[in-house]
Amino acid sequence: MSTAKVVYARLTTFAGTAAALGIRIFPNQANQGTTYPYVVYEEFDGERFPTMGSDGDLVREPVRVNLWHNDYDVGRALANQVRLALQRFRGTAGGVTVDDIFTVPGSPVTFDDLARAWNFQRDFEVIYRE
């Protein structure tokens, strides 16, 4: 849950995403009828780094961020702002102390025929302290 706090806090306060997204940032699935653009993020199980035979307070947790937009060019530019909001961030966000956020390469851009929108997917690894 800590990664969710970080993603939400960064995207709602970062200048390049705050105005465009507002609070249209959802865990796992957007509300029906949500207008574009919006973000859906998915958290994955984290890994605790062992120290001296026990788990330490340092956690590495993957998160997938999906930006949805019905305009490719505008969506691509906003997806870049999402990346800038998260990539290599260090500090406190959402009450969580973040050591670093890394971008995972190989994220696809797809078009959903039913939604008639582009999905700009980006994976990150968030390293934070519990």
Secondary structure, 3 states (H helix, E strand, C coil): CHHHHHHHHHHHHCHHHHHHHCCCEEECCCCCCCCCCEEEEEECCCEEEEECCEEEEEEEEEEEEEEEECCHHHHHHHHHHHHHHHCCCCEEECCEEEEEEEEECCCCEEEECCCCEEEEEEEEEEEEEC
